[in-house]
Each structure stands twice: as structure tokens, then as C-alpha cells.
């Protein structure tokens, strides 16, 4: 992590973080520019490069920060005793909501990062992606063996809920209206429908 950066006032830190998350989420690594980021953050390019040497330095920082921040919040919201997929997913979304209140584009950034094809970004962020992926898998392992209706399996239900989540995020990205509480309510409505359709309880 960049210790110098954290000496800045929190308001400026968050402004720079949110600007980077938004621009990378919208355009991906290859097409995002530092000009767009400093314009969004309302800072000079010199200030950005003082803390982050170049674009890839900022991208790696944001990836590391996002993984750490989100996983910390999920560790607070997901209970070890939860064994039902839908209960775990509700808890997961509650944790994400707390993150998105501070960083509305963080989940969109991570979604985009996991689809990234640029070799430079892929190589630099491989470790963070593995850490994130392993932890998310560990949460879903809590409900291994759970049965669902209509011959559905855990992987299919996960894919359905992930598709809904990413679609809601993408729609709000396209409208440039990232409203965490509204997005959370919308996702939970779909999750309740899926629970009604597939839960074996």
C-alpha cells in the first residue's frame, strides 16, 4: 500500500480513489486515461503522479485497496454459522452496501478488473484477484451440499445471482447514476424471487 498517500486528508484520498474507480470501471485499463482521472478528481496530474508513478501504479493500488476494503467488510457481515446460500448472499450484499456508500464504483471496478484483458494489468493484479477469489469461494463453501428445486445446483444459482448483480451495476453505470441503496433494494428483490423459485426449504 502507498503510505504517503494516506497522509493526505481523508476527503482528498476518497476523491482520488473514487475518481480512479469510476474511470477504470467505465473504460477498462487500456482506455482509461490519467487525464480523465485527474479531471474527475479535480486535482493536477502532478499530484496524481506524486503518489502514483504512472497509470499502472494507480490501478494496482486501487485493486489492492478494493480487495482489502471489500473483504474486510464482508468478514464483518457474513456469519460463519450461515449455511443457506440465500442467507449468505443477503449478508454479502449487506457488506457490499456499506462499501458502496463510501465508494460507489468499487464493485463495478472489480467486475471490470476480472474481465480485464490487458496483459500489463493482468500481470500486476494476479495476486489480489487470487486472494479475492479464494475468500469468496470460502464463503460459498459454507453452503456446499445445499439442495435446490428444479434440479438446479449451487454453481447455477451463483451464476444467476452474479448475473443479476452485474446487470444492475452495468445499467446504473450506463446511466451514470450509482445509487447504492437503490441498487441494493433492487438486487434483494430479485434475490427474493430466486429464493422463492429455487429454495428447497
PyMOL commands that place a pseudoatom at each C-alpha (Angstrom):
pseudoatom trace, name=CA, resn=UNK, resi=1, chain=A, elem=C, hetatm=0, pos=[0.000, 0.000, 0.000]
pseudoatom trace, name=CA, resn=UNK, resi=2, chain=A, elem=C, hetatm=0, pos=[1.049, 3.600, -0.584]
pseudoatom trace, name=CA, resn=UNK, resi=3, chain=A, elem=C, hetatm=0, pos=[1.828, 5.035, 2.863]
pseudoatom trace, name=CA, resn=UNK, resi=4, chain=A, elem=C, hetatm=0, pos=[2.450, 8.575, 1.568]
pseudoatom trace, name=CA, resn=UNK, resi=5, chain=A, elem=C, hetatm=0, pos=[-0.992, 8.689, 0.034]
pseudoatom trace, name=CA, resn=UNK, resi=6, chain=A, elem=C, hetatm=0, pos=[-2.634, 8.005, 3.388]
pseudoatom trace, name=CA, resn=UNK, resi=7, chain=A, elem=C, hetatm=0, pos=[-1.037, 11.128, 4.843]
pseudoatom trace, name=CA, resn=UNK, resi=8, chain=A, elem=C, hetatm=0, pos=[-3.496, 13.154, 2.741]
pseudoatom trace, name=CA, resn=UNK, resi=9, chain=A, elem=C, hetatm=0, pos=[-6.765, 14.349, 4.230]
pseudoatom trace, name=CA, resn=UNK, resi=10, chain=A, elem=C, hetatm=0, pos=[-9.419, 11.637, 4.003]
pseudoatom trace, name=CA, resn=UNK, resi=11, chain=A, elem=C, hetatm=0, pos=[-11.649, 13.759, 1.757]
pseudoatom trace, name=CA, resn=UNK, resi=12, chain=A, elem=C, hetatm=0, pos=[-8.910, 14.102, -0.865]
pseudoatom trace, name=CA, resn=UNK, resi=13, chain=A, elem=C, hetatm=0, pos=[-7.985, 10.424, -0.581]
pseudoatom trace, name=CA, resn=UNK, resi=14, chain=A, elem=C, hetatm=0, pos=[-11.566, 9.386, -1.257]
pseudoatom trace, name=CA, resn=UNK, resi=15, chain=A, elem=C, hetatm=0, pos=[-11.929, 11.872, -4.094]
pseudoatom trace, name=CA, resn=UNK, resi=16, chain=A, elem=C, hetatm=0, pos=[-8.889, 10.404, -5.851]
pseudoatom trace, name=CA, resn=UNK, resi=17, chain=A, elem=C, hetatm=0, pos=[-9.887, 6.815, -5.123]
pseudoatom trace, name=CA, resn=UNK, resi=18, chain=A, elem=C, hetatm=0, pos=[-13.443, 7.322, -6.350]
pseudoatom trace, name=CA, resn=UNK, resi=19, chain=A, elem=C, hetatm=0, pos=[-12.232, 9.077, -9.496]
pseudoatom trace, name=CA, resn=UNK, resi=20, chain=A, elem=C, hetatm=0, pos=[-9.885, 6.209, -10.322]
pseudoatom trace, name=CA, resn=UNK, resi=21, chain=A, elem=C, hetatm=0, pos=[-12.507, 3.563, -9.584]
pseudoatom trace, name=CA, resn=UNK, resi=22, chain=A, elem=C, hetatm=0, pos=[-15.066, 5.316, -11.774]
pseudoatom trace, name=CA, resn=UNK, resi=23, chain=A, elem=C, hetatm=0, pos=[-12.819, 5.897, -14.780]
pseudoatom trace, name=CA, resn=UNK, resi=24, chain=A, elem=C, hetatm=0, pos=[-11.300, 2.402, -14.756]
pseudoatom trace, name=CA, resn=UNK, resi=25, chain=A, elem=C, hetatm=0, pos=[-14.771, 0.870, -14.271]
pseudoatom trace, name=CA, resn=UNK, resi=26, chain=A, elem=C, hetatm=0, pos=[-16.151, 2.801, -17.242]
pseudoatom trace, name=CA, resn=UNK, resi=27, chain=A, elem=C, hetatm=0, pos=[-13.318, 2.374, -19.702]
pseudoatom trace, name=CA, resn=UNK, resi=28, chain=A, elem=C, hetatm=0, pos=[-11.175, -0.530, -18.534]
pseudoatom trace, name=CA, resn=UNK, resi=29, chain=A, elem=C, hetatm=0, pos=[-7.433, -0.288, -18.022]
pseudoatom trace, name=CA, resn=UNK, resi=30, chain=A, elem=C, hetatm=0, pos=[-6.394, 0.171, -21.647]
pseudoatom trace, name=CA, resn=UNK, resi=31, chain=A, elem=C, hetatm=0, pos=[-8.753, 3.041, -22.484]
pseudoatom trace, name=CA, resn=UNK, resi=32, chain=A, elem=C, hetatm=0, pos=[-8.789, 4.851, -19.136]
pseudoatom trace, name=CA, resn=UNK, resi=33, chain=A, elem=C, hetatm=0, pos=[-6.522, 7.893, -19.081]
pseudoatom trace, name=CA, resn=UNK, resi=34, chain=A, elem=C, hetatm=0, pos=[-4.900, 9.782, -16.244]
pseudoatom trace, name=CA, resn=UNK, resi=35, chain=A, elem=C, hetatm=0, pos=[-6.321, 12.961, -17.815]
pseudoatom trace, name=CA, resn=UNK, resi=36, chain=A, elem=C, hetatm=0, pos=[-9.841, 11.600, -17.242]
pseudoatom trace, name=CA, resn=UNK, resi=37, chain=A, elem=C, hetatm=0, pos=[-8.967, 10.607, -13.675]
pseudoatom trace, name=CA, resn=UNK, resi=38, chain=A, elem=C, hetatm=0, pos=[-7.485, 13.940, -12.609]
pseudoatom trace, name=CA, resn=UNK, resi=39, chain=A, elem=C, hetatm=0, pos=[-10.389, 15.772, -14.246]
pseudoatom trace, name=CA, resn=UNK, resi=40, chain=A, elem=C, hetatm=0, pos=[-12.864, 13.613, -12.326]
pseudoatom trace, name=CA, resn=UNK, resi=41, chain=A, elem=C, hetatm=0, pos=[-10.929, 14.072, -9.073]
pseudoatom trace, name=CA, resn=UNK, resi=42, chain=A, elem=C, hetatm=0, pos=[-10.387, 17.806, -9.552]
pseudoatom trace, name=CA, resn=UNK, resi=43, chain=A, elem=C, hetatm=0, pos=[-6.635, 17.573, -8.983]
pseudoatom trace, name=CA, resn=UNK, resi=44, chain=A, elem=C, hetatm=0, pos=[-3.473, 18.196, -11.002]
pseudoatom trace, name=CA, resn=UNK, resi=45, chain=A, elem=C, hetatm=0, pos=[-1.728, 15.416, -12.879]
pseudoatom trace, name=CA, resn=UNK, resi=46, chain=A, elem=C, hetatm=0, pos=[1.426, 16.281, -10.947]
pseudoatom trace, name=CA, resn=UNK, resi=47, chain=A, elem=C, hetatm=0, pos=[-0.325, 15.474, -7.679]
pseudoatom trace, name=CA, resn=UNK, resi=48, chain=A, elem=C, hetatm=0, pos=[-1.544, 12.144, -9.016]
pseudoatom trace, name=CA, resn=UNK, resi=49, chain=A, elem=C, hetatm=0, pos=[1.933, 11.183, -10.188]
pseudoatom trace, name=CA, resn=UNK, resi=50, chain=A, elem=C, hetatm=0, pos=[3.443, 12.317, -6.883]
pseudoatom trace, name=CA, resn=UNK, resi=51, chain=A, elem=C, hetatm=0, pos=[1.604, 9.472, -5.159]
pseudoatom trace, name=CA, resn=UNK, resi=52, chain=A, elem=C, hetatm=0, pos=[1.264, 7.034, -8.056]
pseudoatom trace, name=CA, resn=UNK, resi=53, chain=A, elem=C, hetatm=0, pos=[4.147, 6.982, -10.521]
pseudoatom trace, name=CA, resn=UNK, resi=54, chain=A, elem=C, hetatm=0, pos=[2.011, 6.045, -13.514]
pseudoatom trace, name=CA, resn=UNK, resi=55, chain=A, elem=C, hetatm=0, pos=[-1.326, 4.606, -14.573]
pseudoatom trace, name=CA, resn=UNK, resi=56, chain=A, elem=C, hetatm=0, pos=[-0.467, 1.025, -13.698]
pseudoatom trace, name=CA, resn=UNK, resi=57, chain=A, elem=C, hetatm=0, pos=[0.726, 2.140, -10.250]
pseudoatom trace, name=CA, resn=UNK, resi=58, chain=A, elem=C, hetatm=0, pos=[-2.654, 3.719, -9.572]
pseudoatom trace, name=CA, resn=UNK, resi=59, chain=A, elem=C, hetatm=0, pos=[-4.506, 0.708, -10.962]
pseudoatom trace, name=CA, resn=UNK, resi=60, chain=A, elem=C, hetatm=0, pos=[-2.600, -1.738, -8.760]
pseudoatom trace, name=CA, resn=UNK, resi=61, chain=A, elem=C, hetatm=0, pos=[-3.190, 0.458, -5.717]
pseudoatom trace, name=CA, resn=UNK, resi=62, chain=A, elem=C, hetatm=0, pos=[-6.925, 0.587, -6.433]
pseudoatom trace, name=CA, resn=UNK, resi=63, chain=A, elem=C, hetatm=0, pos=[-7.087, -3.158, -6.927]
pseudoatom trace, name=CA, resn=UNK, resi=64, chain=A, elem=C, hetatm=0, pos=[-5.277, -3.831, -3.666]
pseudoatom trace, name=CA, resn=UNK, resi=65, chain=A, elem=C, hetatm=0, pos=[-7.327, -1.240, -1.778]
pseudoatom trace, name=CA, resn=UNK, resi=66, chain=A, elem=C, hetatm=0, pos=[-10.628, -2.531, -3.176]
pseudoatom trace, name=CA, resn=UNK, resi=67, chain=A, elem=C, hetatm=0, pos=[-9.885, -6.159, -2.343]
pseudoatom trace, name=CA, resn=UNK, resi=68, chain=A, elem=C, hetatm=0, pos=[-8.768, -5.314, 1.189]
pseudoatom trace, name=CA, resn=UNK, resi=69, chain=A, elem=C, hetatm=0, pos=[-11.653, -2.939, 1.871]
pseudoatom trace, name=CA, resn=UNK, resi=70, chain=A, elem=C, hetatm=0, pos=[-14.377, -5.173, 0.486]
pseudoatom trace, name=CA, resn=UNK, resi=71, chain=A, elem=C, hetatm=0, pos=[-13.113, -8.367, 2.104]
pseudoatom trace, name=CA, resn=UNK, resi=72, chain=A, elem=C, hetatm=0, pos=[-12.853, -6.607, 5.466]
pseudoatom trace, name=CA, resn=UNK, resi=73, chain=A, elem=C, hetatm=0, pos=[-16.485, -5.525, 5.246]
pseudoatom trace, name=CA, resn=UNK, resi=74, chain=A, elem=C, hetatm=0, pos=[-17.618, -8.970, 4.128]
pseudoatom trace, name=CA, resn=UNK, resi=75, chain=A, elem=C, hetatm=0, pos=[-15.823, -10.547, 7.100]
pseudoatom trace, name=CA, resn=UNK, resi=76, chain=A, elem=C, hetatm=0, pos=[-17.988, -8.361, 9.326]
pseudoatom trace, name=CA, resn=UNK, resi=77, chain=A, elem=C, hetatm=0, pos=[-21.271, -9.113, 7.596]
pseudoatom trace, name=CA, resn=UNK, resi=78, chain=A, elem=C, hetatm=0, pos=[-21.091, -12.845, 6.718]
pseudoatom trace, name=CA, resn=UNK, resi=79, chain=A, elem=C, hetatm=0, pos=[-21.595, -15.138, 9.690]
pseudoatom trace, name=CA, resn=UNK, resi=80, chain=A, elem=C, hetatm=0, pos=[-19.654, -18.378, 9.969]
pseudoatom trace, name=CA, resn=UNK, resi=81, chain=A, elem=C, hetatm=0, pos=[-22.764, -20.271, 11.048]
pseudoatom trace, name=CA, resn=UNK, resi=82, chain=A, elem=C, hetatm=0, pos=[-24.707, -19.292, 7.901]
pseudoatom trace, name=CA, resn=UNK, resi=83, chain=A, elem=C, hetatm=0, pos=[-25.266, -22.419, 5.788]
pseudoatom trace, name=CA, resn=UNK, resi=84, chain=A, elem=C, hetatm=0, pos=[-28.011, -21.301, 3.407]
pseudoatom trace, name=CA, resn=UNK, resi=85, chain=A, elem=C, hetatm=0, pos=[-26.931, -19.826, 0.072]
pseudoatom trace, name=CA, resn=UNK, resi=86, chain=A, elem=C, hetatm=0, pos=[-29.560, -17.091, 0.052]
pseudoatom trace, name=CA, resn=UNK, resi=87, chain=A, elem=C, hetatm=0, pos=[-28.801, -16.088, 3.643]
pseudoatom trace, name=CA, resn=UNK, resi=88, chain=A, elem=C, hetatm=0, pos=[-25.096, -15.846, 2.789]
pseudoatom trace, name=CA, resn=UNK, resi=89, chain=A, elem=C, hetatm=0, pos=[-25.866, -13.814, -0.314]
pseudoatom trace, name=CA, resn=UNK, resi=90, chain=A, elem=C, hetatm=0, pos=[-28.060, -11.388, 1.655]
pseudoatom trace, name=CA, resn=UNK, resi=91, chain=A, elem=C, hetatm=0, pos=[-25.247, -10.966, 4.167]
pseudoatom trace, name=CA, resn=UNK, resi=92, chain=A, elem=C, hetatm=0, pos=[-22.757, -10.471, 1.344]
pseudoatom trace, name=CA, resn=UNK, resi=93, chain=A, elem=C, hetatm=0, pos=[-24.900, -7.745, -0.198]
pseudoatom trace, name=CA, resn=UNK, resi=94, chain=A, elem=C, hetatm=0, pos=[-25.282, -6.031, 3.174]
pseudoatom trace, name=CA, resn=UNK, resi=95, chain=A, elem=C, hetatm=0, pos=[-21.498, -5.850, 3.402]
pseudoatom trace, name=CA, resn=UNK, resi=96, chain=A, elem=C, hetatm=0, pos=[-21.194, -4.562, -0.158]
pseudoatom trace, name=CA, resn=UNK, resi=97, chain=A, elem=C, hetatm=0, pos=[-23.747, -1.856, 0.586]
pseudoatom trace, name=CA, resn=UNK, resi=98, chain=A, elem=C, hetatm=0, pos=[-21.571, -0.480, 3.378]
pseudoatom trace, name=CA, resn=UNK, resi=99, chain=A, elem=C, hetatm=0, pos=[-18.623, -0.383, 0.966]
pseudoatom trace, name=CA, resn=UNK, resi=100, chain=A, elem=C, hetatm=0, pos=[-20.556, 1.281, -1.843]
pseudoatom trace, name=CA, resn=UNK, resi=101, chain=A, elem=C, hetatm=0, pos=[-21.814, 4.037, 0.437]
pseudoatom trace, name=CA, resn=UNK, resi=102, chain=A, elem=C, hetatm=0, pos=[-18.215, 5.270, 0.529]
pseudoatom trace, name=CA, resn=UNK, resi=103, chain=A, elem=C, hetatm=0, pos=[-17.033, 4.016, -2.862]
pseudoatom trace, name=CA, resn=UNK, resi=104, chain=A, elem=C, hetatm=0, pos=[-19.999, 3.707, -5.273]
pseudoatom trace, name=CA, resn=UNK, resi=105, chain=A, elem=C, hetatm=0, pos=[-17.887, 2.394, -8.155]
pseudoatom trace, name=CA, resn=UNK, resi=106, chain=A, elem=C, hetatm=0, pos=[-15.815, -0.171, -6.246]
pseudoatom trace, name=CA, resn=UNK, resi=107, chain=A, elem=C, hetatm=0, pos=[-17.867, -3.227, -7.238]
pseudoatom trace, name=CA, resn=UNK, resi=108, chain=A, elem=C, hetatm=0, pos=[-18.066, -2.009, -10.841]
pseudoatom trace, name=CA, resn=UNK, resi=109, chain=A, elem=C, hetatm=0, pos=[-14.286, -1.569, -10.826]
pseudoatom trace, name=CA, resn=UNK, resi=110, chain=A, elem=C, hetatm=0, pos=[-13.747, -5.119, -9.557]
pseudoatom trace, name=CA, resn=UNK, resi=111, chain=A, elem=C, hetatm=0, pos=[-16.226, -6.550, -12.073]
pseudoatom trace, name=CA, resn=UNK, resi=112, chain=A, elem=C, hetatm=0, pos=[-14.338, -4.802, -14.869]
pseudoatom trace, name=CA, resn=UNK, resi=113, chain=A, elem=C, hetatm=0, pos=[-10.955, -5.828, -13.459]
pseudoatom trace, name=CA, resn=UNK, resi=114, chain=A, elem=C, hetatm=0, pos=[-11.897, -9.506, -13.503]
pseudoatom trace, name=CA, resn=UNK, resi=115, chain=A, elem=C, hetatm=0, pos=[-12.748, -9.171, -17.209]
pseudoatom trace, name=CA, resn=UNK, resi=116, chain=A, elem=C, hetatm=0, pos=[-9.557, -7.231, -17.992]
pseudoatom trace, name=CA, resn=UNK, resi=117, chain=A, elem=C, hetatm=0, pos=[-7.538, -8.491, -20.957]
pseudoatom trace, name=CA, resn=UNK, resi=118, chain=A, elem=C, hetatm=0, pos=[-4.647, -6.009, -20.958]
pseudoatom trace, name=CA, resn=UNK, resi=119, chain=A, elem=C, hetatm=0, pos=[-1.519, -8.027, -20.120]
pseudoatom trace, name=CA, resn=UNK, resi=120, chain=A, elem=C, hetatm=0, pos=[0.073, -5.246, -18.056]
pseudoatom trace, name=CA, resn=UNK, resi=121, chain=A, elem=C, hetatm=0, pos=[-2.930, -5.011, -15.744]
pseudoatom trace, name=CA, resn=UNK, resi=122, chain=A, elem=C, hetatm=0, pos=[-3.387, -8.781, -15.616]
pseudoatom trace, name=CA, resn=UNK, resi=123, chain=A, elem=C, hetatm=0, pos=[0.173, -9.484, -14.531]
pseudoatom trace, name=CA, resn=UNK, resi=124, chain=A, elem=C, hetatm=0, pos=[0.278, -6.771, -11.886]
pseudoatom trace, name=CA, resn=UNK, resi=125, chain=A, elem=C, hetatm=0, pos=[-3.023, -7.735, -10.234]
pseudoatom trace, name=CA, resn=UNK, resi=126, chain=A, elem=C, hetatm=0, pos=[-2.916, -11.528, -10.347]
pseudoatom trace, name=CA, resn=UNK, resi=127, chain=A, elem=C, hetatm=0, pos=[-2.189, -11.934, -6.635]
pseudoatom trace, name=CA, resn=UNK, resi=128, chain=A, elem=C, hetatm=0, pos=[-5.030, -9.654, -5.495]
pseudoatom trace, name=CA, resn=UNK, resi=129, chain=A, elem=C, hetatm=0, pos=[-7.504, -11.455, -7.731]
pseudoatom trace, name=CA, resn=UNK, resi=130, chain=A, elem=C, hetatm=0, pos=[-6.469, -14.809, -6.299]
pseudoatom trace, name=CA, resn=UNK, resi=131, chain=A, elem=C, hetatm=0, pos=[-6.866, -13.547, -2.725]
pseudoatom trace, name=CA, resn=UNK, resi=132, chain=A, elem=C, hetatm=0, pos=[-10.314, -12.175, -3.506]
pseudoatom trace, name=CA, resn=UNK, resi=133, chain=A, elem=C, hetatm=0, pos=[-11.424, -15.290, -5.377]
pseudoatom trace, name=CA, resn=UNK, resi=134, chain=A, elem=C, hetatm=0, pos=[-10.294, -17.678, -2.639]
pseudoatom trace, name=CA, resn=UNK, resi=135, chain=A, elem=C, hetatm=0, pos=[-12.112, -15.733, 0.064]
pseudoatom trace, name=CA, resn=UNK, resi=136, chain=A, elem=C, hetatm=0, pos=[-15.357, -15.532, -1.882]
pseudoatom trace, name=CA, resn=UNK, resi=137, chain=A, elem=C, hetatm=0, pos=[-15.127, -19.280, -2.539]
pseudoatom trace, name=CA, resn=UNK, resi=138, chain=A, elem=C, hetatm=0, pos=[-14.682, -19.908, 1.182]
pseudoatom trace, name=CA, resn=UNK, resi=139, chain=A, elem=C, hetatm=0, pos=[-17.983, -18.156, 1.912]
pseudoatom trace, name=CA, resn=UNK, resi=140, chain=A, elem=C, hetatm=0, pos=[-19.845, -20.273, -0.608]
pseudoatom trace, name=CA, resn=UNK, resi=141, chain=A, elem=C, hetatm=0, pos=[-18.228, -23.422, 0.772]
pseudoatom trace, name=CA, resn=UNK, resi=142, chain=A, elem=C, hetatm=0, pos=[-20.350, -22.816, 3.879]
pseudoatom trace, name=CA, resn=UNK, resi=143, chain=A, elem=C, hetatm=0, pos=[-23.408, -23.938, 1.912]
pseudoatom trace, name=CA, resn=UNK, resi=144, chain=A, elem=C, hetatm=0, pos=[-21.886, -26.861, -0.013]
pseudoatom trace, name=CA, resn=UNK, resi=145, chain=A, elem=C, hetatm=0, pos=[-24.339, -29.716, -0.221]
pseudoatom trace, name=CA, resn=UNK, resi=146, chain=A, elem=C, hetatm=0, pos=[-27.396, -27.485, -0.169]
pseudoatom trace, name=CA, resn=UNK, resi=147, chain=A, elem=C, hetatm=0, pos=[-30.248, -28.722, -2.362]
pseudoatom trace, name=CA, resn=UNK, resi=148, chain=A, elem=C, hetatm=0, pos=[-32.283, -26.535, -4.691]
pseudoatom trace, name=CA, resn=UNK, resi=149, chain=A, elem=C, hetatm=0, pos=[-35.527, -27.044, -6.531]
pseudoatom trace, name=CA, resn=UNK, resi=150, chain=A, elem=C, hetatm=0, pos=[-35.830, -27.728, -10.284]
pseudoatom trace, name=CA, resn=UNK, resi=151, chain=A, elem=C, hetatm=0, pos=[-32.601, -29.767, -10.293]
pseudoatom trace, name=CA, resn=UNK, resi=152, chain=A, elem=C, hetatm=0, pos=[-30.560, -26.574, -10.029]
pseudoatom trace, name=CA, resn=UNK, resi=153, chain=A, elem=C, hetatm=0, pos=[-27.135, -26.769, -8.427]
pseudoatom trace, name=CA, resn=UNK, resi=154, chain=A, elem=C, hetatm=0, pos=[-25.088, -24.297, -6.397]
pseudoatom trace, name=CA, resn=UNK, resi=155, chain=A, elem=C, hetatm=0, pos=[-22.990, -23.161, -9.355]
pseudoatom trace, name=CA, resn=UNK, resi=156, chain=A, elem=C, hetatm=0, pos=[-26.072, -22.350, -11.430]
pseudoatom trace, name=CA, resn=UNK, resi=157, chain=A, elem=C, hetatm=0, pos=[-27.669, -20.360, -8.601]
pseudoatom trace, name=CA, resn=UNK, resi=158, chain=A, elem=C, hetatm=0, pos=[-24.421, -18.473, -8.041]
pseudoatom trace, name=CA, resn=UNK, resi=159, chain=A, elem=C, hetatm=0, pos=[-24.194, -17.653, -11.729]
pseudoatom trace, name=CA, resn=UNK, resi=160, chain=A, elem=C, hetatm=0, pos=[-27.787, -16.410, -11.772]
pseudoatom trace, name=CA, resn=UNK, resi=161, chain=A, elem=C, hetatm=0, pos=[-27.266, -14.102, -8.796]
pseudoatom trace, name=CA, resn=UNK, resi=162, chain=A, elem=C, hetatm=0, pos=[-23.943, -12.861, -10.166]
pseudoatom trace, name=CA, resn=UNK, resi=163, chain=A, elem=C, hetatm=0, pos=[-25.589, -12.131, -13.499]
pseudoatom trace, name=CA, resn=UNK, resi=164, chain=A, elem=C, hetatm=0, pos=[-28.329, -10.115, -11.811]
pseudoatom trace, name=CA, resn=UNK, resi=165, chain=A, elem=C, hetatm=0, pos=[-25.801, -8.186, -9.710]
pseudoatom trace, name=CA, resn=UNK, resi=166, chain=A, elem=C, hetatm=0, pos=[-23.580, -7.352, -12.678]
pseudoatom trace, name=CA, resn=UNK, resi=167, chain=A, elem=C, hetatm=0, pos=[-26.574, -6.375, -14.808]
pseudoatom trace, name=CA, resn=UNK, resi=168, chain=A, elem=C, hetatm=0, pos=[-27.855, -3.941, -12.185]
pseudoatom trace, name=CA, resn=UNK, resi=169, chain=A, elem=C, hetatm=0, pos=[-24.384, -2.447, -11.836]
pseudoatom trace, name=CA, resn=UNK, resi=170, chain=A, elem=C, hetatm=0, pos=[-23.970, -2.157, -15.619]
pseudoatom trace, name=CA, resn=UNK, resi=171, chain=A, elem=C, hetatm=0, pos=[-27.351, -0.478, -16.025]
pseudoatom trace, name=CA, resn=UNK, resi=172, chain=A, elem=C, hetatm=0, pos=[-26.509, 2.127, -13.413]
pseudoatom trace, name=CA, resn=UNK, resi=173, chain=A, elem=C, hetatm=0, pos=[-23.061, 2.626, -14.921]
pseudoatom trace, name=CA, resn=UNK, resi=174, chain=A, elem=C, hetatm=0, pos=[-24.643, 3.327, -18.303]
pseudoatom trace, name=CA, resn=UNK, resi=175, chain=A, elem=C, hetatm=0, pos=[-26.966, 5.900, -16.729]
pseudoatom trace, name=CA, resn=UNK, resi=176, chain=A, elem=C, hetatm=0, pos=[-24.120, 7.306, -14.605]
pseudoatom trace, name=CA, resn=UNK, resi=177, chain=A, elem=C, hetatm=0, pos=[-26.368, 7.024, -11.541]
pseudoatom trace, name=CA, resn=UNK, resi=178, chain=A, elem=C, hetatm=0, pos=[-24.657, 4.841, -8.986]
pseudoatom trace, name=CA, resn=UNK, resi=179, chain=A, elem=C, hetatm=0, pos=[-27.094, 4.862, -6.062]
pseudoatom trace, name=CA, resn=UNK, resi=180, chain=A, elem=C, hetatm=0, pos=[-26.040, 2.099, -3.652]
pseudoatom trace, name=CA, resn=UNK, resi=181, chain=A, elem=C, hetatm=0, pos=[-29.225, 1.927, -1.567]
pseudoatom trace, name=CA, resn=UNK, resi=182, chain=A, elem=C, hetatm=0, pos=[-31.476, 1.755, -4.629]
pseudoatom trace, name=CA, resn=UNK, resi=183, chain=A, elem=C, hetatm=0, pos=[-29.252, -0.854, -6.288]
pseudoatom trace, name=CA, resn=UNK, resi=184, chain=A, elem=C, hetatm=0, pos=[-29.224, -2.895, -3.075]
pseudoatom trace, name=CA, resn=UNK, resi=185, chain=A, elem=C, hetatm=0, pos=[-33.018, -2.866, -2.847]
pseudoatom trace, name=CA, resn=UNK, resi=186, chain=A, elem=C, hetatm=0, pos=[-33.320, -3.850, -6.494]
pseudoatom trace, name=CA, resn=UNK, resi=187, chain=A, elem=C, hetatm=0, pos=[-30.909, -6.754, -6.134]
pseudoatom trace, name=CA, resn=UNK, resi=188, chain=A, elem=C, hetatm=0, pos=[-32.612, -8.017, -2.979]
pseudoatom trace, name=CA, resn=UNK, resi=189, chain=A, elem=C, hetatm=0, pos=[-35.964, -8.036, -4.773]
pseudoatom trace, name=CA, resn=UNK, resi=190, chain=A, elem=C, hetatm=0, pos=[-34.517, -10.302, -7.455]
pseudoatom trace, name=CA, resn=UNK, resi=191, chain=A, elem=C, hetatm=0, pos=[-32.788, -12.419, -4.825]
pseudoatom trace, name=CA, resn=UNK, resi=192, chain=A, elem=C, hetatm=0, pos=[-36.112, -12.941, -3.063]
pseudoatom trace, name=CA, resn=UNK, resi=193, chain=A, elem=C, hetatm=0, pos=[-37.663, -14.076, -6.348]
pseudoatom trace, name=CA, resn=UNK, resi=194, chain=A, elem=C, hetatm=0, pos=[-34.840, -16.560, -6.880]
pseudoatom trace, name=CA, resn=UNK, resi=195, chain=A, elem=C, hetatm=0, pos=[-35.158, -17.778, -3.306]
pseudoatom trace, name=CA, resn=UNK, resi=196, chain=A, elem=C, hetatm=0, pos=[-38.886, -18.369, -3.797]
pseudoatom trace, name=CA, resn=UNK, resi=197, chain=A, elem=C, hetatm=0, pos=[-38.250, -20.239, -7.036]
pseudoatom trace, name=CA, resn=UNK, resi=198, chain=A, elem=C, hetatm=0, pos=[-35.273, -22.377, -6.040]
pseudoatom trace, name=CA, resn=UNK, resi=199, chain=A, elem=C, hetatm=0, pos=[-35.056, -22.711, -2.257]
pseudoatom trace, name=CA, resn=UNK, resi=200, chain=A, elem=C, hetatm=0, pos=[-35.694, -26.264, -1.086]
pseudoatom trace, name=CA, resn=UNK, resi=201, chain=A, elem=C, hetatm=0, pos=[-36.873, -25.105, 2.345]
for i in range(1, 201): cmd.bond("trace and resi %d" % i, "trace and resi %d" % (i + 1))
show_as sticks, trace
zoom trace
